[in-house]
Amino acid sequence: MDAFEQIVKGLESKTGEAKEAELKSLKEECICPDCPTYNLCADRTGEILYCILGRSEECISEELGCNCPDCPVAARGGLTELYYCIKGSEMEMRAERKKG
């Protein structure tokens, strides 16, 4: 199990307030709001932590620059992809790669 899978497994093993506390901790480390692609709509709707939670629901559709390689969450999880806000979570991207 790699570092990202450990993060996900840790989240899945928690429920309720414990899970919310873990997500809050990850969100505090997240640098999505500093990204050139992040926009006012995403800020207003509270979208963040795309690498874990998945792509933007309605706000982000244009690649304007990506800070994912500089993100502490991505570094801790050993993530190497870009534009999670548009392409989807690490888990979704891994599933797509397996489909080939």
Contacts in CASP RR format, 6 or more apart in sequence:
PFRMAT RR
TARGET T0000
AUTHOR 0000-0000-0000
METHOD contacts of the structure
MODEL  1
MDAFEQIVKGLESKTGEAKEAELKSLKEECICPDCPTYNLCADRTGEILY
CILGRSEECISEELGCNCPDCPVAARGGLTELYYCIKGSEMEMRAERKKG
1 9 0 8 1.000
2 77 0 8 1.000
2 78 0 8 1.000
3 76 0 8 1.000
3 77 0 8 1.000
3 78 0 8 1.000
4 77 0 8 1.000
4 78 0 8 1.000
4 79 0 8 1.000
4 90 0 8 1.000
6 77 0 8 1.000
7 26 0 8 1.000
7 52 0 8 1.000
7 76 0 8 1.000
7 77 0 8 1.000
8 52 0 8 1.000
8 91 0 8 1.000
10 22 0 8 1.000
11 19 0 8 1.000
11 22 0 8 1.000
11 23 0 8 1.000
11 52 0 8 1.000
14 22 0 8 1.000
23 49 0 8 1.000
23 52 0 8 1.000
26 49 0 8 1.000
26 52 0 8 1.000
26 73 0 8 1.000
27 48 0 8 1.000
27 49 0 8 1.000
29 71 0 8 1.000
29 72 0 8 1.000
29 73 0 8 1.000
29 76 0 8 1.000
30 48 0 8 1.000
30 49 0 8 1.000
30 71 0 8 1.000
30 73 0 8 1.000
31 67 0 8 1.000
31 70 0 8 1.000
31 71 0 8 1.000
31 72 0 8 1.000
31 73 0 8 1.000
32 38 0 8 1.000
32 42 0 8 1.000
32 47 0 8 1.000
32 48 0 8 1.000
32 49 0 8 1.000
32 50 0 8 1.000
32 67 0 8 1.000
32 71 0 8 1.000
32 85 0 8 1.000
33 43 0 8 1.000
33 48 0 8 1.000
34 67 0 8 1.000
35 65 0 8 1.000
35 66 0 8 1.000
35 67 0 8 1.000
35 68 0 8 1.000
35 85 0 8 1.000
36 64 0 8 1.000
36 65 0 8 1.000
36 66 0 8 1.000
36 67 0 8 1.000
37 60 0 8 1.000
37 62 0 8 1.000
37 63 0 8 1.000
37 64 0 8 1.000
37 65 0 8 1.000
37 66 0 8 1.000
37 83 0 8 1.000
37 85 0 8 1.000
37 86 0 8 1.000
38 60 0 8 1.000
38 85 0 8 1.000
39 59 0 8 1.000
39 60 0 8 1.000
41 58 0 8 1.000
41 59 0 8 1.000
41 60 0 8 1.000
42 48 0 8 1.000
42 56 0 8 1.000
42 59 0 8 1.000
42 60 0 8 1.000
42 85 0 8 1.000
45 57 0 8 1.000
45 58 0 8 1.000
45 59 0 8 1.000
47 56 0 8 1.000
47 57 0 8 1.000
47 59 0 8 1.000
47 60 0 8 1.000
47 85 0 8 1.000
49 73 0 8 1.000
50 56 0 8 1.000
50 84 0 8 1.000
50 85 0 8 1.000
50 88 0 8 1.000
50 89 0 8 1.000
51 68 0 8 1.000
51 71 0 8 1.000
51 73 0 8 1.000
51 74 0 8 1.000
51 79 0 8 1.000
51 81 0 8 1.000
51 84 0 8 1.000
51 89 0 8 1.000
51 90 0 8 1.000
52 73 0 8 1.000
52 89 0 8 1.000
52 90 0 8 1.000
53 89 0 8 1.000
54 84 0 8 1.000
54 88 0 8 1.000
54 89 0 8 1.000
54 92 0 8 1.000
55 84 0 8 1.000
55 85 0 8 1.000
55 86 0 8 1.000
55 87 0 8 1.000
55 88 0 8 1.000
55 89 0 8 1.000
55 92 0 8 1.000
56 85 0 8 1.000
56 86 0 8 1.000
60 85 0 8 1.000
60 86 0 8 1.000
61 86 0 8 1.000
62 86 0 8 1.000
63 83 0 8 1.000
63 86 0 8 1.000
66 82 0 8 1.000
66 83 0 8 1.000
68 74 0 8 1.000
68 79 0 8 1.000
68 81 0 8 1.000
68 82 0 8 1.000
68 83 0 8 1.000
68 84 0 8 1.000
69 80 0 8 1.000
69 82 0 8 1.000
71 79 0 8 1.000
73 79 0 8 1.000
74 80 0 8 1.000
79 90 0 8 1.000
81 87 0 8 1.000
81 90 0 8 1.000
81 93 0 8 1.000
84 90 0 8 1.000
84 93 0 8 1.000
87 93 0 8 1.000
END
